[in-house]
């Protein structure tokens, strides 16, 4: 892995609820990528949800309490990195808006400045331009809404994927269109969500790729579930698993044979 020598090396990994509960392999892959880039990685045990479900539901009181706990837990690290554009967007863009003035406003602003999505951190901060792994086959990449629109995450994962040996990127039509998950959106509006993910799986099939990748587990679980219900053989994985060469675990939603 090629990278610049980092001046500040302590990273606090914000694992995210979904990774912790449903796909810990993404967390392990993230740690490997960060350590290979020369950073010391800690995973604070005190971390919880980023507060996004409460925030999106209008529960500002609980969101603020969660934000304060998260800031206290992570603010001493040089960087805070999350393998999720959605959670990283919440931490970086929405935390400062929760605190209008006073000490917490300054702490939230300083915290926000250190938050990065995983692939953005690797390319934009660590200067990683190559990963020494092989993953034969074709992949297509879904640009999640929060990562793309809040954090500008588009070229970063593709840059790293282009360095993977044997891998071919096949772009799907409208890769930047929502998959229909949207956190609580899919619960509040299931019919609309289902129609959106149907359109997304059509785009995935049109790409002709054997594997679907993305940077947000919520999106991946939503699309993997729909693809399986449609009888598709497309495998679904988080981009970190491929970049770290850690694809020994079954694809998302698949059983061990």
Secondary structure as a PSIPRED ss2 file (coil, helix, strand):
# PSIPRED VFORMAT (PSIPRED V4.0)

   1 X C   1.000  0.000  0.000
   2 X E   0.000  0.000  1.000
   3 X C   1.000  0.000  0.000
   4 X C   1.000  0.000  0.000
   5 X C   1.000  0.000  0.000
   6 X C   1.000  0.000  0.000
   7 X C   1.000  0.000  0.000
   8 X C   1.000  0.000  0.000
   9 X C   1.000  0.000  0.000
  10 X E   0.000  0.000  1.000
  11 X E   0.000  0.000  1.000
  12 X E   0.000  0.000  1.000
  13 X E   0.000  0.000  1.000
  14 X E   0.000  0.000  1.000
  15 X C   1.000  0.000  0.000
  16 X C   1.000  0.000  0.000
  17 X H   0.000  1.000  0.000
  18 X H   0.000  1.000  0.000
  19 X H   0.000  1.000  0.000
  20 X H   0.000  1.000  0.000
  21 X H   0.000  1.000  0.000
  22 X H   0.000  1.000  0.000
  23 X C   1.000  0.000  0.000
  24 X H   0.000  1.000  0.000
  25 X H   0.000  1.000  0.000
  26 X H   0.000  1.000  0.000
  27 X H   0.000  1.000  0.000
  28 X H   0.000  1.000  0.000
  29 X H   0.000  1.000  0.000
  30 X H   0.000  1.000  0.000
  31 X H   0.000  1.000  0.000
  32 X H   0.000  1.000  0.000
  33 X H   0.000  1.000  0.000
  34 X H   0.000  1.000  0.000
  35 X H   0.000  1.000  0.000
  36 X H   0.000  1.000  0.000
  37 X C   1.000  0.000  0.000
  38 X C   1.000  0.000  0.000
  39 X C   1.000  0.000  0.000
  40 X E   0.000  0.000  1.000
  41 X E   0.000  0.000  1.000
  42 X E   0.000  0.000  1.000
  43 X C   1.000  0.000  0.000
  44 X C   1.000  0.000  0.000
  45 X C   1.000  0.000  0.000
  46 X C   1.000  0.000  0.000
  47 X C   1.000  0.000  0.000
  48 X C   1.000  0.000  0.000
  49 X C   1.000  0.000  0.000
  50 X C   1.000  0.000  0.000
  51 X C   1.000  0.000  0.000
  52 X H   0.000  1.000  0.000
  53 X H   0.000  1.000  0.000
  54 X H   0.000  1.000  0.000
  55 X H   0.000  1.000  0.000
  56 X H   0.000  1.000  0.000
  57 X C   1.000  0.000  0.000
  58 X C   1.000  0.000  0.000
  59 X C   1.000  0.000  0.000
  60 X H   0.000  1.000  0.000
  61 X H   0.000  1.000  0.000
  62 X H   0.000  1.000  0.000
  63 X H   0.000  1.000  0.000
  64 X H   0.000  1.000  0.000
  65 X H   0.000  1.000  0.000
  66 X H   0.000  1.000  0.000
  67 X H   0.000  1.000  0.000
  68 X H   0.000  1.000  0.000
  69 X H   0.000  1.000  0.000
  70 X H   0.000  1.000  0.000
  71 X H   0.000  1.000  0.000
  72 X H   0.000  1.000  0.000
  73 X H   0.000  1.000  0.000
  74 X H   0.000  1.000  0.000
  75 X C   1.000  0.000  0.000
  76 X C   1.000  0.000  0.000
  77 X C   1.000  0.000  0.000
  78 X C   1.000  0.000  0.000
  79 X E   0.000  0.000  1.000
  80 X E   0.000  0.000  1.000
  81 X E   0.000  0.000  1.000
  82 X E   0.000  0.000  1.000
  83 X C   1.000  0.000  0.000
  84 X C   1.000  0.000  0.000
  85 X H   0.000  1.000  0.000
  86 X H   0.000  1.000  0.000
  87 X H   0.000  1.000  0.000
  88 X H   0.000  1.000  0.000
  89 X H   0.000  1.000  0.000
  90 X H   0.000  1.000  0.000
  91 X H   0.000  1.000  0.000
  92 X H   0.000  1.000  0.000
  93 X H   0.000  1.000  0.000
  94 X H   0.000  1.000  0.000
  95 X H   0.000  1.000  0.000
  96 X H   0.000  1.000  0.000
  97 X H   0.000  1.000  0.000
  98 X H   0.000  1.000  0.000
  99 X C   1.000  0.000  0.000
 100 X C   1.000  0.000  0.000
 101 X C   1.000  0.000  0.000
 102 X C   1.000  0.000  0.000
 103 X H   0.000  1.000  0.000
 104 X H   0.000  1.000  0.000
 105 X H   0.000  1.000  0.000
 106 X H   0.000  1.000  0.000
 107 X H   0.000  1.000  0.000
 108 X H   0.000  1.000  0.000
 109 X H   0.000  1.000  0.000
 110 X H   0.000  1.000  0.000
 111 X H   0.000  1.000  0.000
 112 X H   0.000  1.000  0.000
 113 X C   1.000  0.000  0.000
 114 X C   1.000  0.000  0.000
 115 X E   0.000  0.000  1.000
 116 X E   0.000  0.000  1.000
 117 X E   0.000  0.000  1.000
 118 X H   0.000  1.000  0.000
 119 X H   0.000  1.000  0.000
 120 X H   0.000  1.000  0.000
 121 X H   0.000  1.000  0.000
 122 X H   0.000  1.000  0.000
 123 X H   0.000  1.000  0.000
 124 X H   0.000  1.000  0.000
 125 X H   0.000  1.000  0.000
 126 X C   1.000  0.000  0.000
 127 X C   1.000  0.000  0.000
 128 X C   1.000  0.000  0.000
 129 X C   1.000  0.000  0.000
 130 X E   0.000  0.000  1.000
 131 X C   1.000  0.000  0.000
 132 X C   1.000  0.000  0.000
 133 X C   1.000  0.000  0.000
 134 X E   0.000  0.000  1.000
 135 X E   0.000  0.000  1.000
 136 X E   0.000  0.000  1.000
 137 X E   0.000  0.000  1.000
 138 X E   0.000  0.000  1.000
 139 X E   0.000  0.000  1.000
 140 X E   0.000  0.000  1.000
 141 X E   0.000  0.000  1.000
 142 X C   1.000  0.000  0.000
 143 X C   1.000  0.000  0.000
 144 X C   1.000  0.000  0.000
 145 X H   0.000  1.000  0.000
 146 X H   0.000  1.000  0.000
 147 X H   0.000  1.000  0.000
 148 X H   0.000  1.000  0.000
 149 X H   0.000  1.000  0.000
 150 X H   0.000  1.000  0.000
 151 X H   0.000  1.000  0.000
 152 X C   1.000  0.000  0.000
 153 X C   1.000  0.000  0.000
 154 X C   1.000  0.000  0.000
 155 X H   0.000  1.000  0.000
 156 X H   0.000  1.000  0.000
 157 X H   0.000  1.000  0.000
 158 X H   0.000  1.000  0.000
 159 X H   0.000  1.000  0.000
 160 X H   0.000  1.000  0.000
 161 X H   0.000  1.000  0.000
 162 X C   1.000  0.000  0.000
 163 X C   1.000  0.000  0.000
 164 X C   1.000  0.000  0.000
 165 X E   0.000  0.000  1.000
 166 X E   0.000  0.000  1.000
 167 X E   0.000  0.000  1.000
 168 X E   0.000  0.000  1.000
 169 X E   0.000  0.000  1.000
 170 X C   1.000  0.000  0.000
 171 X C   1.000  0.000  0.000
 172 X C   1.000  0.000  0.000
 173 X C   1.000  0.000  0.000
 174 X C   1.000  0.000  0.000
 175 X C   1.000  0.000  0.000
 176 X C   1.000  0.000  0.000
 177 X C   1.000  0.000  0.000
 178 X C   1.000  0.000  0.000
 179 X C   1.000  0.000  0.000
 180 X C   1.000  0.000  0.000
 181 X C   1.000  0.000  0.000
 182 X C   1.000  0.000  0.000
 183 X C   1.000  0.000  0.000
 184 X C   1.000  0.000  0.000
 185 X H   0.000  1.000  0.000
 186 X H   0.000  1.000  0.000
 187 X H   0.000  1.000  0.000
 188 X H   0.000  1.000  0.000
 189 X C   1.000  0.000  0.000
 190 X H   0.000  1.000  0.000
 191 X H   0.000  1.000  0.000
 192 X H   0.000  1.000  0.000
 193 X H   0.000  1.000  0.000
 194 X H   0.000  1.000  0.000
 195 X H   0.000  1.000  0.000
 196 X H   0.000  1.000  0.000
 197 X H   0.000  1.000  0.000
 198 X H   0.000  1.000  0.000
 199 X H   0.000  1.000  0.000
 200 X H   0.000  1.000  0.000
 201 X H   0.000  1.000  0.000
 202 X H   0.000  1.000  0.000
 203 X H   0.000  1.000  0.000
 204 X H   0.000  1.000  0.000
 205 X H   0.000  1.000  0.000
 206 X H   0.000  1.000  0.000
 207 X H   0.000  1.000  0.000
 208 X C   1.000  0.000  0.000
 209 X C   1.000  0.000  0.000
 210 X C   1.000  0.000  0.000
 211 X E   0.000  0.000  1.000
 212 X E   0.000  0.000  1.000
 213 X E   0.000  0.000  1.000
 214 X E   0.000  0.000  1.000
 215 X C   1.000  0.000  0.000
 216 X C   1.000  0.000  0.000
 217 X H   0.000  1.000  0.000
 218 X H   0.000  1.000  0.000
 219 X H   0.000  1.000  0.000
 220 X H   0.000  1.000  0.000
 221 X H   0.000  1.000  0.000
 222 X H   0.000  1.000  0.000
 223 X H   0.000  1.000  0.000
 224 X H   0.000  1.000  0.000
 225 X H   0.000  1.000  0.000
 226 X H   0.000  1.000  0.000
 227 X H   0.000  1.000  0.000
 228 X H   0.000  1.000  0.000
 229 X H   0.000  1.000  0.000
 230 X C   1.000  0.000  0.000
 231 X C   1.000  0.000  0.000
 232 X C   1.000  0.000  0.000
 233 X C   1.000  0.000  0.000
 234 X C   1.000  0.000  0.000
 235 X E   0.000  0.000  1.000
 236 X E   0.000  0.000  1.000
 237 X E   0.000  0.000  1.000
 238 X E   0.000  0.000  1.000
 239 X H   0.000  1.000  0.000
 240 X H   0.000  1.000  0.000
 241 X H   0.000  1.000  0.000
 242 X H   0.000  1.000  0.000
 243 X H   0.000  1.000  0.000
 244 X C   1.000  0.000  0.000
 245 X C   1.000  0.000  0.000
 246 X C   1.000  0.000  0.000
 247 X C   1.000  0.000  0.000
 248 X C   1.000  0.000  0.000
 249 X C   1.000  0.000  0.000
 250 X C   1.000  0.000  0.000
 251 X C   1.000  0.000  0.000
 252 X C   1.000  0.000  0.000
 253 X C   1.000  0.000  0.000
 254 X C   1.000  0.000  0.000
 255 X C   1.000  0.000  0.000
 256 X C   1.000  0.000  0.000
 257 X C   1.000  0.000  0.000
